[in-house]
Amino acid sequence: KLEDDDEITFVMFSKNGLRAVFATGVSGSIVCSPVVIVGNHRATIVQMVDRIRRALS
């Protein structure tokens, strides 16, 4: 699901018991993109976080 509110865009998804959201905001030349992942199994969350880190590096 994609939500756009003024200058901030929120992306939300749910898969295999995980729920995640990230928002991207721009202010001048600065970009901020926090990510929140929620789930019942810590190992699954850690795997998803590692995937995101690899994709962004």
C-alpha positions as a printed Julia matrix, in Angstrom:
57×3 Matrix{Float64}:
  0.0     0.0    0.0
  1.34    3.42  -0.92
  0.2     6.59   0.84
  1.29   10.05  -0.24
  0.77   12.96   2.15
  2.22   16.31   1.04
  6.01   15.8    0.92
  6.1    12.43   2.74
  5.45    9.07   1.11
  4.58    6.02   3.22
  4.97    2.46   1.93
  3.31   -0.34   3.91
  3.4    -4.07   3.34
  2.52   -7.32   5.06
  3.9   -10.75   4.19
  4.51  -14.02   6.05
  3.54  -12.58   9.44
  5.66   -9.45   9.03
  4.36   -5.92   8.78
  6.62   -3.15   7.62
  6.36    0.52   6.87
  8.83    3.06   5.67
  8.42    6.72   5.03
 10.52    8.94   2.84
 10.64   12.67   3.33
 12.64   15.35   1.55
 13.65   18.72   2.95
 15.91   20.7    0.67
 18.85   18.41  -0.09
 18.22   16.1    2.9
 16.35   12.8    2.54
 15.11   10.8    5.54
 13.74    7.26   5.26
 13.04    5.44   8.57
 11.97    1.78   8.42
  9.81   -0.05  11.0
  9.32   -3.84  10.9
  6.98   -5.69  13.27
  6.47   -9.43  13.62
  6.15  -12.35  16.03
  9.49  -14.01  15.28
 12.72  -12.14  15.94
 14.74  -14.26  13.5
 12.37  -13.39  10.64
 12.59   -9.69  11.44
 16.4    -9.84  11.56
 16.46  -11.55   8.14
 14.3    -8.78   6.66
 16.45   -6.04   8.23
 19.58   -7.68   6.82
 18.02   -7.79   3.33
 17.16   -4.1    3.52
 20.68   -3.21   4.71
 22.27   -5.16   1.85
 19.96   -3.51  -0.68
 20.88   -0.03   0.57
 24.63   -0.56   0.81
